[in-house]
Amino acid sequence: MTEPDDLDAVVEDIIVDCYGDDEQDTAFLTVFEEECQLPTTATLLGIPVTVTGLNLGRRGLLAICEGPHGAGEVSFADLAFAPDTLAAWVHAAYRHHLGLPPFPAQPRPGWRWGD
């Protein structure tokens, strides 16, 4: 479903003008907020949550979530999105960028940031 070569191109497109980890995290935050409609649904350890926003943390992106056990911030990388959504595709690129295996995501051939 999700191929590393596809994600390499997406990551490169997102971080092309970035210097350092902070700017790269900001680029992913910007892409997600501008390309993916918030709030959106996701799961955290199999539990449904609503993602209402993102923040920059000391160790990467944090998702602001509301779920059955309350609200708070969690690592954006720990979420999973429905595979057929653009959110899943951007999230897969983020996890790939971090060196983590991406969760299932439907490829978006030809998708480019800002198009």
N, C-alpha and C positions, 0 to 999 in steps of 0.2 A: 504494500500500500504506500508507505512513505519510504522513499529512497534517499540515502545520504547525499547523493549527487544533486538531487532536486533541492534538498535543504541547504546545501553549500551555497547554491546560487541565491537563495532567498536571504540567507544570513549575510552574504556579501552585499546584496542590494540594500539591506537595512543598515549595516554598519560602515558603509563605504567611506564616509567622511568623518568617522569617529576616531578619537585618540584616547585610548585607555578604557578601562572597564566602566567607569562612571558614565562616559559618553555613550558607550555601547548599551548600557542598561537604559539610559534615557531614550535612545533611539528605539529600542524594543517597546518601552512604555508608550512612546508617542505613536508608533505604528499601531499598537493594540488599541489605544484609546481612539485613534482617528479612523481605523478601518473596521473595528468590531463594535457593534452596538452594545452599550452598557445601559442598564444591567443585563447580564447574561447568565445562563445557567452553566454549572460545572459540577464535578464531583470531587470530593476530598476524601480519600480512603473509602471510596464507595458510597459516601453520604452526599446527597444532593445539597448544593449550596447555590446562592446567588452572588455573583461577583458584581459589586457595585462600583469598584474603582481600583486603581493601582497606585502604589507609592514606591519610591526608591528607598531601599534599605541598605544597610552596610554590607550585606552579602547578596545583593541582587534585588530583583523585583519582589514586591510584596503585593498580594491581592487582598483587597478589603472585601470580606465575605460575610454573608448572613446565612445561617443555617438553623437546623432544629435545636442545636445546642448553644445558640447565641451568635454573637457577631465578633469579628476581630480580623486581624491580619495573619495571613499564612504565606508561606513561600509560594510564589506564582508557579514555580516549577513543579510543585506537588499537586497541582490541580490537573484534572482531565476534562476535556471538552468533547461534545458529540463529534465524532470523526468527520461528519459531512459539513462542518461549519468552518468559516474562515478563522474563527478563534482557535480551532484545533490546529489549523495549518500554521498560524503565527506562533502558537504555543510549541508546536513540534520544532519549528526553527529555533526558538529560544532554548529548548532543552538540548537540541543538537549543538548549538553554540556553546552551551555549558559543558559539553562532553557527556551528556546523559542520553540514554536511548529515548527517542521520541515516542510519545504515545500515538496510537493510530490516528491518522489524519488523511483525509482525501486530498491528493495533490491538486494544486491549482496551476496547471500549466500556463505559462505566460504571465502569471501574477507578478507585478512589480510594485514596490512601494511608491505611492504617489500617483499611480495611473488611475 
